[in-house]
Amino acid sequence: QLFWEKRLQGLSASDVSEQIIKSMELPKGLQGIVGPGNNDDTLLSAVASALHTSSAPITGQLSAAVEKNPAVWLNTSQPLCKAFIVTDDDIRKQEERVQQVRKKLEEALMADILSR
């Protein structure tokens, strides 16, 4: 099925208390969704699936013709977004975010250990 992500549209993850978990923000370079009625949540599902099921690089839809008729020109191994490039600056920013989150997690775990 070409637009399988559409089946997931409108569904959200929730925690044990049934509170809806806020969706991730996509990077600025990962915009411009192609295909019928797609949104950021649909794109997030497609990118997550592509990362999980393939070891090939994710580039987005490289053909400009896909915007005119996605059903004909769609590269099914790529998520439904325009082509994008990940820069060294993007990687550096993500590494910084990961380090910050790891530090917060370490502090939270240490606080939990000390409170017990």
Summary of the structure (lengths in Angstrom):
residues: 116
radius of gyration: 17.9
end to end distance: 51.9
largest distance: 60.7
contacts: 249
relative contact order: 0.15
helix: 47%
strand: 5%
